[in-house]
Amino acid sequence: MLIGELSRQTGVSERLLRHYERTGLIHAERRANGYRDYEEQTAETVGRVRALLAAGLPIRIIRQVLPCMQDPETLHPCPGVVSSLRDHLDILDHRAAELETARRLLRRTIAATERAEASQTELESPARTARTH
């Protein structure tokens, strides 16, 4: 199938499909006229790539995981895959902890700012009332 058809089937732009090919995630044969010719199962592979990217995996790990995928949710044993996935999970856990710390700080800052604004409004209200009478 040509790149335009693959793009229509998967909803992925031709530009991104060429990027996937350059990075080794998908493969195309070249026709005599130079056009890319993808196999039918490439659409499934693109779907798996999209799912793995959405899960936060970098291309270098996706390249390692793809040959091990029997279906979108099942991996069969491949050397080094579990180790790579655990390493990436550790990175995600660390980022999640950092984000949670940032969220707590932001919530405290917002609450403190709202309390300060409310106190300021209460202090200003009696002064305005006194001036208008």
Secondary structure as a PSIPRED ss2 file (coil, helix, strand):
# PSIPRED VFORMAT (PSIPRED V4.0)

   1 M C   1.000  0.000  0.000
   2 L C   1.000  0.000  0.000
   3 I H   0.000  1.000  0.000
   4 G H   0.000  1.000  0.000
   5 E H   0.000  1.000  0.000
   6 L H   0.000  1.000  0.000
   7 S H   0.000  1.000  0.000
   8 R H   0.000  1.000  0.000
   9 Q H   0.000  1.000  0.000
  10 T H   0.000  1.000  0.000
  11 G C   1.000  0.000  0.000
  12 V C   1.000  0.000  0.000
  13 S C   1.000  0.000  0.000
  14 E H   0.000  1.000  0.000
  15 R H   0.000  1.000  0.000
  16 L H   0.000  1.000  0.000
  17 L H   0.000  1.000  0.000
  18 R H   0.000  1.000  0.000
  19 H H   0.000  1.000  0.000
  20 Y H   0.000  1.000  0.000
  21 E H   0.000  1.000  0.000
  22 R H   0.000  1.000  0.000
  23 T C   1.000  0.000  0.000
  24 G C   1.000  0.000  0.000
  25 L C   1.000  0.000  0.000
  26 I C   1.000  0.000  0.000
  27 H C   1.000  0.000  0.000
  28 A C   1.000  0.000  0.000
  29 E E   0.000  0.000  1.000
  30 R E   0.000  0.000  1.000
  31 R C   1.000  0.000  0.000
  32 A C   1.000  0.000  0.000
  33 N C   1.000  0.000  0.000
  34 G C   1.000  0.000  0.000
  35 Y C   1.000  0.000  0.000
  36 R E   0.000  0.000  1.000
  37 D E   0.000  0.000  1.000
  38 Y C   1.000  0.000  0.000
  39 E C   1.000  0.000  0.000
  40 E C   1.000  0.000  0.000
  41 Q C   1.000  0.000  0.000
  42 T H   0.000  1.000  0.000
  43 A H   0.000  1.000  0.000
  44 E H   0.000  1.000  0.000
  45 T H   0.000  1.000  0.000
  46 V H   0.000  1.000  0.000
  47 G H   0.000  1.000  0.000
  48 R H   0.000  1.000  0.000
  49 V H   0.000  1.000  0.000
  50 R H   0.000  1.000  0.000
  51 A H   0.000  1.000  0.000
  52 L H   0.000  1.000  0.000
  53 L H   0.000  1.000  0.000
  54 A H   0.000  1.000  0.000
  55 A C   1.000  0.000  0.000
  56 G C   1.000  0.000  0.000
  57 L C   1.000  0.000  0.000
  58 P C   1.000  0.000  0.000
  59 I H   0.000  1.000  0.000
  60 R H   0.000  1.000  0.000
  61 I H   0.000  1.000  0.000
  62 I H   0.000  1.000  0.000
  63 R H   0.000  1.000  0.000
  64 Q H   0.000  1.000  0.000
  65 V H   0.000  1.000  0.000
  66 L H   0.000  1.000  0.000
  67 P H   0.000  1.000  0.000
  68 C H   0.000  1.000  0.000
  69 M E   0.000  0.000  1.000
  70 Q E   0.000  0.000  1.000
  71 D E   0.000  0.000  1.000
  72 P C   1.000  0.000  0.000
  73 E C   1.000  0.000  0.000
  74 T E   0.000  0.000  1.000
  75 L E   0.000  0.000  1.000
  76 H C   1.000  0.000  0.000
  77 P C   1.000  0.000  0.000
  78 C C   1.000  0.000  0.000
  79 P C   1.000  0.000  0.000
  80 G C   1.000  0.000  0.000
  81 V H   0.000  1.000  0.000
  82 V H   0.000  1.000  0.000
  83 S H   0.000  1.000  0.000
  84 S H   0.000  1.000  0.000
  85 L H   0.000  1.000  0.000
  86 R H   0.000  1.000  0.000
  87 D H   0.000  1.000  0.000
  88 H H   0.000  1.000  0.000
  89 L H   0.000  1.000  0.000
  90 D H   0.000  1.000  0.000
  91 I H   0.000  1.000  0.000
  92 L H   0.000  1.000  0.000
  93 D H   0.000  1.000  0.000
  94 H H   0.000  1.000  0.000
  95 R H   0.000  1.000  0.000
  96 A H   0.000  1.000  0.000
  97 A H   0.000  1.000  0.000
  98 E H   0.000  1.000  0.000
  99 L H   0.000  1.000  0.000
 100 E H   0.000  1.000  0.000
 101 T H   0.000  1.000  0.000
 102 A H   0.000  1.000  0.000
 103 R H   0.000  1.000  0.000
 104 R H   0.000  1.000  0.000
 105 L H   0.000  1.000  0.000
 106 L H   0.000  1.000  0.000
 107 R H   0.000  1.000  0.000
 108 R H   0.000  1.000  0.000
 109 T H   0.000  1.000  0.000
 110 I H   0.000  1.000  0.000
 111 A H   0.000  1.000  0.000
 112 A H   0.000  1.000  0.000
 113 T H   0.000  1.000  0.000
 114 E H   0.000  1.000  0.000
 115 R H   0.000  1.000  0.000
 116 A H   0.000  1.000  0.000
 117 E H   0.000  1.000  0.000
 118 A H   0.000  1.000  0.000
 119 S H   0.000  1.000  0.000
 120 Q H   0.000  1.000  0.000
 121 T H   0.000  1.000  0.000
 122 E H   0.000  1.000  0.000
 123 L H   0.000  1.000  0.000
 124 E H   0.000  1.000  0.000
 125 S H   0.000  1.000  0.000
 126 P H   0.000  1.000  0.000
 127 A H   0.000  1.000  0.000
 128 R H   0.000  1.000  0.000
 129 T H   0.000  1.000  0.000
 130 A H   0.000  1.000  0.000
 131 R H   0.000  1.000  0.000
 132 T H   0.000  1.000  0.000
 133 H C   1.000  0.000  0.000
